[in-house]
């Protein structure tokens, strides 16, 4: 079935899912939804990428829509005000471009360039207003996107987001070390690191401005809410590993759950793929149970007060969007040009990336 039957990209009119990656439970039990702002979101994020010089103009024209970055966010943060969704989508597009730069710095052996970028991103995150005109488009793009995200909720939310993203930057640095030194992390170590490189808590934090309310710590840290949030993100990270395994093997990657299973558990590649599928399916099953508990928790917050009613509605909106994440992630992996390795001229070099060390002039 077409995931987005009215998509502006004709090539995605029919979405074919390879049998090895098909999850019938997602296709039947997790209906895909789309934020009505999506067509304008796609146009404006494309313009933002150009304005911030995050991708060369020719690559934006040829690849930006087909990469489906806005589709991913428009299928997740349902109910978000348009300006919130736009800020999230631009930040998400920035994140993918950053991920590509990190990858190219590894592939082209540019440790000094990566160290400079790492330092600059930490600095820009702490003082975004001062980095809007930075020479490196990635630094300026981060400053612009986080300043917009910081305009929706109180400073306490901004400080939490900042803390979480600092840890993501450091996790990327650990991945840089592992990949340049050929270190395949053990399974448990990899899973801990993956929660950071996939930015589990960043995407979970962004549920709150989408719902229009910062959740108190007692609500965010409640085991029922937190378990549902974690499972939604674990599904996304592990399914990404399943889908990106051919791409990462082609690029001599070491950061993939499948690769850790092969190296440290002695599995064959076929066994590792089967194990990944099993973990993904178990994650879906566990989420359905956790979702019910989280929704009961949301209902219990409605204690007859205005504040209780407000909190209950916000938590319910967040949990509902956790469910949306499953279908959005699933279809993204089969629509986005990011994973069409077999169509690339060089299986280790995505056609949508720039190999230059930007920001170093």
Secondary structure as UniProt FT lines:
FT   TURN            5..6
FT   HELIX           10..12
FT   HELIX           19..21
FT   HELIX           24..29
FT   TURN            36..37
FT   HELIX           38..51
FT   TURN            52..53
FT   HELIX           57..67
FT   HELIX           69..74
FT   TURN            75..76
FT   TURN            78..79
FT   HELIX           82..107
FT   TURN            108..109
FT   HELIX           111..126
FT   HELIX           128..131
FT   TURN            132..133
FT   HELIX           137..149
FT   TURN            150..151
FT   HELIX           155..181
FT   HELIX           187..197
FT   TURN            198..199
FT   HELIX           200..211
FT   HELIX           217..220
FT   HELIX           223..250
FT   TURN            251..252
FT   HELIX           257..265
FT   HELIX           269..301
FT   HELIX           306..335
FT   HELIX           337..339
FT   HELIX           341..343
FT   TURN            347..348
FT   TURN            351..352
FT   TURN            358..359
//
